[in-house]
């Protein structure tokens, strides 16, 4: 069960580049900070600069408790002014951290095969899920995990060390510099027929184009799939209603949910990519 979110002041312990345009933030937090569930995120802001004016949502990459404090790791990609500023923070800098927020992944007891599908920094929440241990707890039975990681080039396949040795790892790059040459969903499509629909669960996170391709790929199958949506957010708690996604509500009706509060994890079959057509 998710713990109640809170606001804390964290201190940057390390900020290092892990790939072109990608960096890993390690933040020390008070021990009272709630334990995140894989798939949840935090909102971060620099309180000293006062910018960016609005906090930025970042998926939890790792979380550990140590003596006297907690350690939060965030895998980030520079996409604008806010993340560019974060990429230049020095050791000892402070950040305001709100979280953990949102709804994470859930895995039914009957699942025996888990497929992790990630594009770019979408690997972050899936790596946390794998490292956190709930996928392979003793009471989970004989459960197999296969990860499909995709990126533009081999340099951009971030977080590989979090998957290697912990699951069956398969990579795809757009330029063919590592693994399959092409989108990660094409690689998954090659293997998909070999998985039993009743006992398989797909957990995915990545760009909208990847999630849409995954939706099309799975429409004629009965494989369950949960996706973590990447969306711009202003508040992270549902107050601004700026991260709305269209959802199927049955009998042809269309509903709307907030990615920050009702997600970011949704059943892929719930999502309407083009409400005016699909609804």
N, C-alpha and C positions, 0 to 999 in steps of 0.2 A: 504493500500500500504506500502511495506517495506521501512523503512528509510535507508539512506546511512550509511554503517558501518564506524566505526572509531576506533582508538587506544587510550586507556585510561589507566592511572595508577590507580589501585584500591587498597583499603586497607582492609585487612581481619578484619572483626568485630567479627566473631565467626567461629570456626571450631570444630565441635563436631561429635562424632561417633553416628550413628543412627541405626546401625546393624553391625554384624560381617563383617569386610571388606568394610563397607560403611560409608561415612561421608558427612556432610552437610556444605558447605562453604557459608558464608554470606559475601559479598563484598560490600563495599561502593564505589560508582563511582561518577564522576562529574555529575551534573544535565544535562549536554549537551549530555550525552550518549544516543544514539538512543533507542527508545522503541522497544523491540523485538516482533515479531509475534510468537505465539505458534507453535512450531516445528523448530524454528531457534536455532542456537547454537552460542557459543563463543569459541575462541581459547585463552587459558591462558598459561602464562609462568612466572617463577620467575626471575625477572630482576637482583636481587641481587646475587643469586647463579650462574646465567648463565646456569642453568640446570633445567629441561631437555633442551638439545640443541634446540629441536623442540617443539613448543607449542602443547598443547593437546586440542582436541575438546570436549566440554561438553555441553549437551543440557540445555537450560534455564529451571529452575524449578519454578522460580518465579521472578517477577520484579515489584518494586514499586518506586514511586517518593515521596520523603518527602521534607520538607523545606530545601533547600540548597544542596541536594544531591539525588542520586538514590541508591536503594538497589537491588543487584542481588543475587539470591540464586541458588546454583548449587548442585545437588544431584550426588555424585560421588561414583564409585566403584573402589577399588584398583585392578588394573590389571597388573601393571608393575612398573618400577622404577619411572616414572614421577608422576603417581597418588599416589604412596607411599610417595613421597616427599611432595606432596600437602597435604596429610592427616596429616602431622606433622607440618604444618605451624602454627605459633602462632598469637594471636591477635596483630594487628599492622603491620604484615608483608605486603609487597606490591606485587602486581601481575600486569603484563601487560595483558590487556584484549582487544582483537580484536573482534569487532562484532557490532551488531548482523549479523550473516552470514546465507546464504542459503535461501531456499524456505520453507515456513511453510505450515500448513494445510489450506485448503479452504473448505467452507461448502456452498453448493447451497441452495437457499431459499426454495426449495421443500422438503428438508430433514426434516422429522418429528421424526425419531428415529436414535439416534447416539449411536453406540457401540464402547466403548474405550477398546482396547485389549492391555495389556502390559505384558512384561516379565522382571522381575528384575528392574533395573534402567530405563528401557523403560517407566516406570510410570511417569518419570519426565516431558517430554513435554506434556503428556496428562493431568497431574495434573495442569500444567500451563494453558492449554486450558480451563479446567473446572473452575479454580479460576479466570481467566482473565475476564470471564463473557460473551464472545461473543456467546457461545452456547445457553445461556438462556436470551438473550436480549429481551426486550418487543416486538420488531418487528420480532422475530424469530417464533412467533406463539406457538402453543402447541407442543413443542419439548421435547421428553423424552430422557434421557441419562442413559445408562446402562454401567457400567465398569466391565470388566473381568480382574482381576489382578492375575498373576501367579509368583511363585518363588519356589525355592527348598524346603524351610521350612517356617514356620510361622515367624521366626525371620528375614527372608530375604524379607518379604512383606513390603517394605519401602514405605513411603508416604501415608499410609492408611488414616491418618487424613485429607488429602487433598481431599479425595473422600467421606468419611463417612458424611452423611447428605446432600450431594450435588447431589447424584445420586443413582440409584439402584446398589448396590455393590455386586459383586460375586467374590469369591476368589478360587484359586486352588493352591495346593502345591504338590510337587512330593512325599512327605512322608505322605500326608494326615493329617498333623498337624493343618491345617486350611482349611476349606471348602472342595472342591472336591479333591479327591486323584488322581492326574495325571496332565498331561500338560493342560495349560489353553485353548489351542485350542480344546481339547477334551470336556471341559466344554462348550465352545461356540457351538460345534457341536451338543450337546444335545438340545440347545435352538434355533438353527439357523432356523429351519422350521417354527417357530412361528413369524418370522419377515417378514414384507412386503418388497419385493425386491425393489419396485419402490420408497419407501419413506425412506429406511434405508441406512445409511452410516457407514462404519467401519473405524475407525482411529486407527492405530496400531504402536507400537514401541517395539522392543525387539531383542533378539539374532537372528542371521540368521536362525537357525534351526526352531525357532518359526514362523518367517515370511514365510519360505518355507512351513511349515505345513498349515499355513493359506491360502497360495496360492492354495494348493491342495484342501483344504476344499471348497474354493469358486469357483473353476473352472466350476462347473455345476450349478452355481447360477448366477443371474444377480445383486447381491448386489454390490454396489460400495464400493471400499476400497482404502484408501490411507495409505501408510506405510512410516515410518521414518526409514531409514537404518542406522545401526551402522557400521561405517567404520573407519579404520585408516586413518589419514590425516596428511600431513606435513605442508601445508601452509594455507588451509582453504579458498583460494580465486581462485582456479583453475589454478594456475601457474605451480605447479609441476606435475599435472595430475597423481597423485598417488592413486586416489580413484575412479577409473573408474568402471562403471557398464554397462553391456550389456543391450540394450533396443531394443524392437521390433519397427521397423519403417514402417511396412506395406509391402505388396507384397513379404514377406519372407526375407526382408532385415534386417540386424543387424546394429544398431548404438551404439554409446558409449557416455555416459554422465558422468559428474563428480558429485559425491555425494555432495561435498562441495558447488559447484556453482549451479548445476542444481537441486539438492535435498537440504537437505536429504530426503524430502518428494516426493514420486513418487506414481503414480497409480500402484497398485500391478499387474495389467494386462500387464503393459509395460515391466516388468522385465524378463530377460532371466537368469535363474539360471545356465543353462548349454548350452551356445551358440552353441557348436559344435553339440549338439543333438537337442535342441529345435529350433534352427534357421534353 
